[in-house]
Amino acid sequence: MLGSKLHSRLEGILACPVCRETLRMKRSRLACPTFARQFEVRDDVPVFLAEPVTIASSDHISNPLGSEYEAILREGKDFVLHIGAGSSASRFPNCVELEHQIFLHTDVVGDPHRLPFRNGIFDRVFAFNVFEHLSEPKNAAAEILRVLKPGGSVAIHTAFLQALHEEPHHFYNATEYGAREWFSGFQIDACQVSANFGPGVMLAFLMSNVVEAARQGGASWKELTRLSNTTIGEWADFGRAGVSNQRVL
């Protein structure tokens, strides 16, 4: 269904992702004056992707952002761009949600590498569990810098010790130095592993993947039980033995 209106929070901030010219509504589409491009408005959500866009189930709700970020959104003092918002549980009035499909509160469907917004619009940008799925994360970081107001801030979470997920669009697991390189155009106040993705949590996550891989590979119940009963010490010994053998070779 094509929409014919835009939410008031989008008025005056949308721009062509190619030429950056301001877009205007024209016959239920957004029109670009420079390149004569037109962009679909679907269910009142502007769409800036060439591929077909799906509408997610309204029953799906994404994981909470965390109290710190939800407090910022609830306060509503800052104008926030939330990239990869998914299906947020609540609609926050001073937040623009950008996604690759239409979720419950999605405002714009677009590509983080080419944000469809004018320069210097947002006070803050959030992008949680997004950057590992971007083919050119440094370009996306530059786009975030472009749409931020002077003195604006960005907060991201991205994969470090994480198994393959959402394939084939899992491109990076970044170290601290990789994340700092992506955002080298910014003043970086903090870069750390969050408590919910600390080594213990990630070890548990990775080991659950090991057991699942064995199950899918045809391991018997007895073999799965034996694998599940192995200890951290046994895996450490196995790793040390592997390193020793590599040195010999």
LOMAR-945661 format. One record per residue (C-alpha): z, x, y; residue in three letters. Coordinates in steps of 0.25 Angstrom, whole numbers, plus 5000, padded with zeros to 4 digits. Each point is the difference from the previous one (the first is absolute). Last residue first. Example, Ala and Ser with C-alpha at 12.3 -4.5 7.8 and 13.67 -1.06 7.14 Angstrom:
c3, c1, c2, residuo
5029, 5055, 4996, Ser;
5002, 4994, 4986, Ala;
This chain:
c3, c1, c2, residuo
5050, 5221, 4888, Leu;
5014, 5005, 4999, Val;
5003, 4994, 5014, Arg;
4995, 4986, 4996, Gln;
5008, 5001, 4987, Asn;
5013, 5002, 5009, Ser;
4996, 4989, 5009, Val;
4998, 4990, 4988, Gly;
5014, 5004, 4994, Ala;
5006, 4998, 5014, Arg;
4994, 4986, 5000, Gly;
5005, 4997, 4986, Phe;
5014, 5005, 5003, Asp;
5000, 4991, 5012, Ala;
4995, 4988, 4992, Trp;
5011, 5002, 4990, Glu;
5010, 5001, 5011, Gly;
4996, 4987, 5006, Ile;
5003, 4994, 4987, Thr;
4991, 4993, 4989, Thr;
5004, 4986, 4996, Asn;
4988, 4993, 5005, Ser;
4991, 5009, 4993, Leu;
5007, 4997, 4987, Arg;
5000, 4985, 5002, Thr;
4985, 5001, 5004, Leu;
4997, 5008, 4987, Glu;
5008, 4989, 4991, Lys;
4993, 4989, 5007, Trp;
4986, 5006, 4997, Ser;
4992, 5008, 5010, Ala;
4986, 4993, 5003, Gly;
4996, 5007, 5012, Gly;
5004, 4988, 5009, Gln;
5014, 5002, 4995, Arg;
5000, 5015, 5003, Ala;
4994, 4998, 5014, Ala;
5012, 4990, 5002, Glu;
5010, 5010, 4996, Val;
4994, 5010, 5009, Val;
4999, 4990, 5011, Asn;
5015, 4997, 4999, Ser;
5002, 5015, 5000, Met;
4993, 5001, 5014, Leu;
5009, 4988, 5006, Phe;
5013, 5006, 4995, Ala;
4996, 5014, 5005, Leu;
4996, 4993, 5013, Met;
5013, 4994, 5002, Val;
5008, 5013, 4997, Gly;
4991, 5008, 5009, Pro;
5002, 4991, 5012, Gly;
4990, 4988, 5003, Phe;
5011, 4990, 5004, Asn;
5007, 5011, 5008, Ala;
4988, 5003, 5009, Ser;
4994, 5014, 4998, Val;
4999, 5006, 5014, Gln;
4992, 5002, 5012, Cys;
5007, 4998, 5014, Ala;
4997, 5001, 5015, Asp;
4985, 5004, 4999, Ile;
4993, 5001, 5013, Gln;
4986, 4995, 4997, Phe;
4986, 5007, 4998, Gly;
5005, 5007, 4988, Ser;
5001, 4986, 4993, Phe;
4992, 5003, 4988, Trp;
5005, 5014, 4999, Glu;
5014, 4996, 5001, Arg;
4998, 4991, 4988, Ala;
4993, 5011, 4992, Gly;
5012, 5009, 5003, Tyr;
5010, 4990, 4996, Glu;
4993, 4999, 4987, Thr;
4989, 4989, 4998, Ala;
4996, 4992, 4988, Asn;
4986, 4997, 5003, Tyr;
4988, 4992, 4996, Phe;
5005, 4987, 4993, His;
4988, 4990, 5002, His;
4995, 5000, 4986, Pro;
5011, 4997, 4996, Glu;
5011, 4991, 5006, Glu;
5010, 5010, 4994, His;
5000, 5014, 4995, Leu;
5014, 5006, 4999, Ala;
5009, 5003, 5012, Gln;
5007, 5012, 5004, Leu;
4995, 5000, 5014, Phe;
4994, 4987, 5004, Ala;
5000, 4995, 5015, Thr;
5010, 4994, 5009, His;
4996, 4999, 5015, Ile;
5006, 4998, 5014, Ala;
4992, 5001, 5013, Val;
5005, 5001, 5014, Ser;
4995, 4998, 5014, Gly;
5002, 5009, 5011, Gly;
4987, 4998, 5006, Pro;
4995, 4986, 4994, Lys;
4995, 5001, 4986, Leu;
4986, 4996, 4996, Val;
4994, 5014, 5001, Arg;
5012, 5006, 4992, Leu;
4998, 4990, 4989, Ile;
4985, 5004, 5000, Glu;
5004, 5014, 4998, Ala;
5009, 4997, 4989, Ala;
4988, 4993, 4993, Ala;
4992, 5012, 5002, Asn;
5010, 5009, 4993, Lys;
5001, 4990, 4989, Pro;
4986, 5001, 4996, Glu;
4998, 4993, 4986, Ser;
5012, 4991, 5003, Leu;
5009, 4995, 4988, His;
5011, 5010, 5001, Glu;
5001, 4996, 5015, Phe;
5004, 4986, 4997, Val;
5014, 4999, 4994, Asn;
5006, 4996, 5014, Phe;
4992, 5001, 5012, Ala;
5007, 4995, 5013, Phe;
4995, 5002, 5014, Val;
5008, 4999, 5013, Arg;
4998, 4998, 5014, Asp;
4986, 4995, 4998, Phe;
4988, 4998, 5009, Ile;
4996, 5014, 5005, Gly;
4985, 5000, 4996, Asn;
4993, 4986, 4997, Arg;
5001, 4995, 4985, Phe;
4991, 4999, 4988, Pro;
5006, 5012, 4993, Leu;
4990, 5009, 4994, Arg;
5007, 5008, 4989, His;
5010, 4989, 4998, Pro;
4989, 4991, 4995, Asp;
5001, 4985, 5004, Gly;
5005, 4986, 4997, Val;
5008, 4995, 5012, Val;
5011, 4991, 5002, Asp;
5006, 4999, 4986, Thr;
5012, 4991, 4999, His;
4998, 4994, 4985, Leu;
4990, 5011, 4996, Phe;
4986, 5001, 5003, Ile;
4994, 5013, 4994, Gln;
4998, 5014, 5005, His;
5013, 4999, 5009, Glu;
5004, 5000, 5014, Leu;
5012, 4993, 5005, Glu;
5003, 4999, 5015, Val;
5014, 4999, 5004, Cys;
5007, 4994, 5013, Asn;
5002, 4986, 4993, Pro;
5006, 5004, 4987, Phe;
4995, 4992, 4988, Arg;
5009, 5001, 4988, Ser;
4999, 5003, 4986, Ala;
4989, 5010, 5002, Ser;
4988, 4999, 4990, Ser;
4994, 5014, 5002, Gly;
5003, 5007, 5013, Ala;
4990, 5011, 4997, Gly;
5000, 5004, 5015, Ile;
5011, 4994, 5008, His;
4996, 5001, 5015, Leu;
5012, 4998, 5008, Val;
5002, 4995, 5015, Phe;
5015, 5004, 5003, Asp;
5011, 4991, 5004, Lys;
4998, 4990, 4989, Gly;
5015, 5001, 4995, Glu;
4996, 4995, 4987, Arg;
4989, 5011, 4998, Leu;
5010, 5011, 5004, Ile;
5011, 4995, 4991, Ala;
4990, 4999, 4988, Glu;
4997, 5015, 5002, Tyr;
5014, 5004, 4999, Glu;
5004, 4990, 4989, Ser;
4989, 5004, 4990, Gly;
4986, 4996, 4999, Leu;
5002, 4989, 4989, Pro;
4991, 5000, 4988, Asn;
4988, 4991, 5001, Ser;
5000, 4985, 4998, Ile;
4989, 4993, 4991, His;
5000, 4985, 4999, Asp;
4990, 4999, 5011, Ser;
4990, 5006, 4990, Ser;
4991, 5010, 5007, Ala;
4987, 4996, 5007, Ile;
4988, 5009, 4996, Thr;
4991, 5008, 5010, Val;
4986, 5003, 4996, Pro;
4995, 5014, 5004, Glu;
4996, 5003, 5014, Ala;
5014, 5001, 5006, Leu;
5003, 4996, 5014, Phe;
5006, 4986, 4998, Val;
5006, 4992, 5011, Pro;
5010, 4990, 4994, Val;
4999, 4986, 5005, Asp;
4998, 4995, 4986, Asp;
4988, 5010, 4999, Arg;
4995, 5005, 5013, Val;
4988, 5008, 4997, Glu;
4995, 5012, 5008, Phe;
4988, 5001, 5009, Gln;
4993, 5013, 5004, Arg;
4991, 5000, 5012, Ala;
5002, 5015, 5001, Phe;
5005, 5000, 5015, Thr;
5005, 4985, 5002, Pro;
5008, 4999, 4987, Cys;
5001, 4986, 4996, Ala;
5012, 4993, 4992, Leu;
4996, 4988, 4993, Arg;
5002, 4985, 5000, Ser;
4989, 4998, 5010, Arg;
5003, 5012, 5009, Lys;
5014, 5005, 5001, Met;
5000, 5013, 5008, Arg;
5002, 5014, 4996, Leu;
5004, 5012, 5009, Thr;
4992, 5012, 4998, Glu;
5005, 5011, 4991, Arg;
4986, 5004, 4995, Cys;
5002, 5000, 4985, Val;
5013, 4993, 4998, Pro;
4996, 4989, 5010, Cys;
5013, 4997, 5008, Ala;
5011, 4990, 4999, Leu;
5012, 5000, 5010, Ile;
4996, 4990, 5010, Gly;
5006, 4988, 4993, Glu;
5005, 5004, 4986, Leu;
5014, 4995, 5002, Arg;
4995, 4987, 5004, Ser;
4994, 4997, 4986, His;
4985, 4999, 5000, Leu;
4992, 4988, 4999, Lys;
4987, 4994, 4993, Ser;
5003, 5002, 4986, Gly;
4990, 5002, 4989, Leu;
5004, 4994, 4986, Met;
